[in-house]
Amino acid sequence: MKTEYDVIVVGAGPVGSTAARYAAQHGARVLMIEDHASIGSPVGCTGLLSKRALEECGVRPAENFVLNKVRGALVHSMDGACLPIDGKETKAYVVSRKIFDRTLASMALEAGADISMNTQAVGLENKGDSQLLSVIRNGVNLQLETKVVIGADGVRSGIARMAGLGQVRKILPGIQIEATYRSADPDFVELFVGSQAPGFFGWVVPVNEEIARIGLAIDCENSECALDYLERLLKNNTHVASRYGGGKLDFVIGGIPIGPLSKTYAKGVLIAGDAAGQIKPTSGGGIYTGAVCAKIAGEVAAAAALENDTSADRLAEYDRRWRTKLGRELAIGMKIHEFLGGLEDKEMNDLLASMNKPSMLETITAYGDMDHPSILIKKMLNPANSRHLLGVFRAFAKAVL
Ligand SMILES: Cc1cc2nc3c(=O)[nH]c(=O)nc-3n(C[C@H](O)[C@H](O)[C@H](O)COP(=O)(O)OP(=O)(O)OC[C@H]3O[C@@H](n4cnc5c(N)ncnc54)[C@H](O)[C@@H]3O)c2cc1C
């Protein structure tokens, strides 16, 4: 079926909605399709968003989706020590992803995009200057013809696979519950590193003084393994166990795709967000990076469609532009992830202890940036801090920069 759309965006998550909005704002006729019957559900996220992430998405921290504000982190190592990182001001928001996602989808619709729910993309074929997208809408098979398809279809992107761009190679299983939890201070998230969450970390993100999102991701093949670690964190970590009220109010399971695809474009196709592995390998946060890339994807897709040049060469502009903005940070993030994941508990304890000094904590407060960790690492290597640096920290810096 020939459609009137220049661009079809597959997936109405934050990245799909942002890409659709930008494509519409740049003059394209846009359709966004979503396989679920509801936007923002089921939720597969902690909903911790930096101030910059909200800015990048073009939304203000409105009361209808912001549940809490946080200004720092308490990092717990296996020896029971705690590294307090105080940003001194609001650094991030804890949001309702359901309402946040709906806000972004509404903005796409206001910009002129159309949306089709209950519509699943199941096939993609390149035909001359257009793309034939096979979908199942409300149980009915249809073929939609368009000039550019943006695959914003999340961690196990079918569009990337069908376009011959492969899949993100490393997907960390993540698991989380929302539960009653007496936070020591709801202005701070708590992080748990070392063998309690091997290869990544655990977290407690307070929604308020009595409820928190408690989860972890690990560097392991299967999510059952992650569930075992979460149960152990809840039961055996005395700090967590003494605050956790038992039971679950919500349960989230998902994958965190780290390490971007080597190519995020093909003739008539762009891939963005989790589908492209555009996620911070240090934190697993994908909204900020996804939004940066979605905006470029929307803009390039619209321009290429309106010029009637949707060749791979034309669409390569997207790949070049997002890598210029984020490529180095994601590559450094991957090295940090690999280095930290390889540390023994004793080495991780020592690393955190070496940072737990007044001058280092001041540096962290001044330069810590959850979206750009490389800025802090460079500052920490300042000679003024070097007397505190242990061998493991030097090795860390050497491996990462
Ligand atoms: C446990 C966990 C915690 C996380 N916590 C955070 C956090 O605190 N902060 C943060 O920034 N990031 C976090 N993330 C990552 C964040 O959730 C993702 O980076 C973000 O959702 C990516 O957005 P997206 O639009 O690319 O993909 P998604 O949000 O996954 O959206 C993809 C959409 O595409 C739809 N879709 C898929 N296939 C099809 C198809 N064939 N046809 C039609 N529609 C389709 C899906 O239904 C979905 O709605 C977390 C991830 C996990 C797993």
The ligand as a MOL file (V3000), in Angstrom:
LIG
                    3D

  0  0  0     0  0            999 V3000
M  V30 BEGIN CTAB
M  V30 COUNTS 53 58 0 0 0
M  V30 BEGIN ATOM
M  V30 1 C 16.6090 -2.0740 34.1050 0
M  V30 2 C 16.8620 -0.8450 33.2660 0
M  V30 3 C 16.9910 0.3930 33.8530 0
M  V30 4 C 17.2360 1.5230 33.0810 0
M  V30 5 N 17.3450 2.7340 33.7060 0
M  V30 6 C 17.5960 3.8580 32.9840 0
M  V30 7 C 17.6750 5.1290 33.6130 0
M  V30 8 O 17.5000 5.2570 34.8130 0
M  V30 9 N 17.9500 6.2180 32.8370 0
M  V30 10 C 18.1340 6.1200 31.4750 0
M  V30 11 O 18.4180 7.1390 30.8150 0
M  V30 12 N 18.0360 4.9180 30.8590 0
M  V30 13 C 17.7590 3.7970 31.5770 0
M  V30 14 N 17.6420 2.5820 30.9490 0
M  V30 15 C 17.7720 2.5420 29.4880 0
M  V30 16 C 16.5120 3.1130 28.8470 0
M  V30 17 O 15.3830 2.4370 29.3190 0
M  V30 18 C 16.6390 2.9910 27.3200 0
M  V30 19 O 17.8860 3.4870 26.8980 0
M  V30 20 C 15.5210 3.7750 26.6120 0
M  V30 21 O 14.2480 3.2780 26.9250 0
M  V30 22 C 15.7540 3.6790 25.0980 0
M  V30 23 O 14.7030 4.2760 24.4120 0
M  V30 24 P 14.3210 3.7630 22.9530 0
M  V30 25 O 13.2060 4.6500 22.5120 0
M  V30 26 O 15.5410 3.5910 22.1360 0
M  V30 27 O 13.7820 2.2830 23.1760 0
M  V30 28 P 12.5070 1.7830 23.9810 0
M  V30 29 O 12.1890 2.6770 25.1210 0
M  V30 30 O 12.7760 0.3400 24.2800 0
M  V30 31 O 11.3200 1.8910 22.9240 0
M  V30 32 C 11.2460 1.0240 21.8210 0
M  V30 33 C 9.8010 0.9340 21.4040 0
M  V30 34 O 9.7180 0.2100 20.1880 0
M  V30 35 C 8.6050 -0.6550 20.2470 0
M  V30 36 N 8.8370 -1.7480 19.2880 0
M  V30 37 C 9.7800 -2.7150 19.3700 0
M  V30 38 N 9.7220 -3.5150 18.2870 0
M  V30 39 C 8.7070 -3.0370 17.5140 0
M  V30 40 C 8.1670 -3.4460 16.2770 0
M  V30 41 N 8.6460 -4.5090 15.5880 0
M  V30 42 N 7.1420 -2.7460 15.7600 0
M  V30 43 C 6.6330 -1.6530 16.4130 0
M  V30 44 N 7.1110 -1.2240 17.6020 0
M  V30 45 C 8.1540 -1.9010 18.1420 0
M  V30 46 C 8.5760 -1.1140 21.7120 0
M  V30 47 O 7.2970 -1.5870 22.0840 0
M  V30 48 C 8.9430 0.1780 22.4280 0
M  V30 49 O 7.8060 0.9470 22.7460 0
M  V30 50 C 17.3850 1.4220 31.6760 0
M  V30 51 C 17.2610 0.1640 31.0690 0
M  V30 52 C 17.0000 -0.9640 31.8440 0
M  V30 53 C 16.8590 -2.3000 31.1810 0
M  V30 END ATOM
M  V30 BEGIN BOND
M  V30 1 1 1 2
M  V30 2 1 2 3
M  V30 3 2 2 52
M  V30 4 2 3 4
M  V30 5 1 4 5
M  V30 6 1 4 50
M  V30 7 2 5 6
M  V30 8 1 6 7
M  V30 9 1 6 13
M  V30 10 2 7 8
M  V30 11 1 7 9
M  V30 12 1 9 10
M  V30 13 2 10 11
M  V30 14 1 10 12
M  V30 15 2 12 13
M  V30 16 1 13 14
M  V30 17 1 14 15
M  V30 18 1 14 50
M  V30 19 1 15 16
M  V30 20 1 16 17
M  V30 21 1 16 18
M  V30 22 1 18 19
M  V30 23 1 18 20
M  V30 24 1 20 21
M  V30 25 1 20 22
M  V30 26 1 22 23
M  V30 27 1 23 24
M  V30 28 2 24 25
M  V30 29 1 24 26
M  V30 30 1 24 27
M  V30 31 1 27 28
M  V30 32 2 28 29
M  V30 33 1 28 30
M  V30 34 1 28 31
M  V30 35 1 31 32
M  V30 36 1 32 33
M  V30 37 1 33 34
M  V30 38 1 33 48
M  V30 39 1 34 35
M  V30 40 1 35 36
M  V30 41 1 35 46
M  V30 42 1 36 37
M  V30 43 1 36 45
M  V30 44 2 37 38
M  V30 45 1 38 39
M  V30 46 1 39 40
M  V30 47 2 39 45
M  V30 48 1 40 41
M  V30 49 2 40 42
M  V30 50 1 42 43
M  V30 51 2 43 44
M  V30 52 1 44 45
M  V30 53 1 46 47
M  V30 54 1 46 48
M  V30 55 1 48 49
M  V30 56 2 50 51
M  V30 57 1 51 52
M  V30 58 1 52 53
M  V30 END BOND
M  V30 END CTAB
M  END
